[in-house]
Amino acid sequence: MLAASNGNLPISKVAAFASLSIRQFERKAKVSLGVSPKLYSRVLRFTNAWLYREAHPDISWYKITHEFGYADQMHLVDDFKIFCGTTPTGISDQVAAKMLTGIEGRLKVQVC
């Protein structure tokens, strides 16, 4: 359910669907996934937003923010900083630099 919703379902709803208490669901999910269901949801949402942006570079980050259920653009930026160590603008610059150095045959930039 979390994957189908791009990570945009409340954990309480997923736990209820599994007929488990929230706490029991969190414990079982952590054993199965290796991370908490909340973190798993964040990773799903971030990954899907990033893949969408790669497929549609003309779409603004603002529109992607709302399309993928972020409360505001700062939450997306925070996820970028946590998962990639940079901002969306910084990652775009790194991707552009990687493409240029790759063309030259000297890959110098490592992208998350």
N, C-alpha and C positions, 0 to 999 in steps of 0.2 A: 504493500500500500504506500509506503514511504517513497519508493522508487517511482511508482506510477504517478504520484503527486508532485514529483520534483522536490521532495522534502518539505512540502508545504502543508502537512497535516499536523494537528496537535498530537503530541505523544499520548495524551489521555484518550483520544479517539482511537488510535491504533491499538493501545492497550485494551480498551473496551472491546474492540473487534476480536482480539485474541482471547477474550474472556479472562483477562489477568488484571490485577491491580497495577497501578502505575509503577510502583516500586518493584514488584515481581517482574513486570515486563522489562524494566530497565536492567535488572540483574540478568535475566535470560538473554536479552539483546546484547549485553556487554560480553557475555560468554560466547555467543554465536558470531558477533561481528568484530569483537575485539575493541570496540569503542562504545560509548554511550549512544542511545538512539538519537539524542539531541545533536551530538557531534556528527553522527552519520547523516542526519537531515541537512545539516549545514554544508557538509561536503557534497552531498547530492545537489543541493541548490546551487552552490558555487560552481561545481563542475558543469552542470547543465547551462548555467548562465555564460560561462566561459566558452563552451563549445558552440553555443548559439552565436556568440559574438564573433567567433572565428569563422562561422559559416555566413554571417551577415555583418561584415565590417562597417557597412554604411549605417547601421542602426546605432543610435546613441546609447551610451551607458545609462543615461537617465531612463530611457524607455525600457531597457533590459532590467533595470532595477525594479520597476513596477511589474513587468511581465513575469518575473520569476519570484514575486512575492516578498521582496525586501521591503521593510518599513520605510526606508529612505536610502538615499545614495551612500550615506556614511556607513551604513551597515554592510553594503557591498564592498566599500573601500576597506573596512575593517577585516572582512573575510580575505580580501586580497593580501593585506599585510600579514595576516596570520598564516595563510596557506602558501603564499609565494614570496613573502618578504618585501613586497613593493606594492605600489598603487596600480590601478588600471592603466594610467598614463605611462607609468614606469615600465610596465610589462609590454605595452605597445612599442615603446622605444627600444626595449631589449629585443623584441621580435624583429623589428626593422633592422637593428644592428646585426642580429644573427643572420638575417637573410643576406645582408650586404657582405658580411665576412664569409658566409658560406659560398657566395658567388665567387669571391676572391680565392676560395680554397683554404682560408685560415679562420676556422671557427673559433672565436674567442669568447663569446658571450654564452653563458649557460642560463637557459630559461627554465623556470619551474615546471 
